[in-house]
Amino acid sequence: MDESREDKLKKAFDYAKAYEIKCTGCAQTTMAGIFDTLGTWNDDVFKCASGLADGLGLTGDGSCGALVGASLVIGFMFGREKKDFEDVLKPMQAYLMVKELHDRFVDKYGSCRCYDIQQRLMGRTYDLYKKEDLKAAFNSGMIDVCSTLVGTCASMAVEIILDALENKD
């Protein structure tokens, strides 16, 4: 019996949240949740997300790693290949899907910038390179907040991907 759409969305949430709690690295944990849910995997794409956690390189100053990781999976599945590099319209489906993910994410979290999300959800920002801030982040419940966000983003991405796959026929 095939899994229902709702089961897949819940599975994406649960996988990604559990990965974030156990492994951290929001870009990769989001990707892992999506890949595992969809039954696909690409180590090269996964590895490329290594430096994208906490707003790029743990800076907090860039886009949320979960959003970027989910966008990478969409690009992997629906993006332009090297053979089509000169076709400027070829990546349009990926652009539209990532825009939808971005818009839904911003509607939910108010921003795509990591520091803005930290401020909104935890009342302050954290410099994870400072020992005292790292400790304060963990003590504040950041892992629960971020793991829930990671799960939510993975679920959003899987929903957008499933829509695209269903409309492909």
Sequence and secondary structure as in RCSB ss.txt:
>XXXX:A:sequence
MDESREDKLKKAFDYAKAYEIKCTGCAQTTMAGIFDTLGTWNDDVFKCASGLADGLGLTGDGSCGALVGASLVIG
FMFGREKKDFEDVLKPMQAYLMVKELHDRFVDKYGSCRCYDIQQRLMGRTYDLYKKEDLKAAFNSGMIDVCSTLV
GTCASMAVEIILDALENKD
>XXXX:A:secstr
    HHHHHHHHHHHHHHHHHHH  HHHHHHHHHHHHHT   HHHHHHTTT TTTTTT SSSB HHHHHHHHHHH
HHHS  GGGTT TTTTHHHHHHHHHHHHHHHHHHS SBHHHHHHHHHSS   TTSHHHHHHHHHTTHHHHHHHHH
HHHHHHHHHHHHHHHHH  
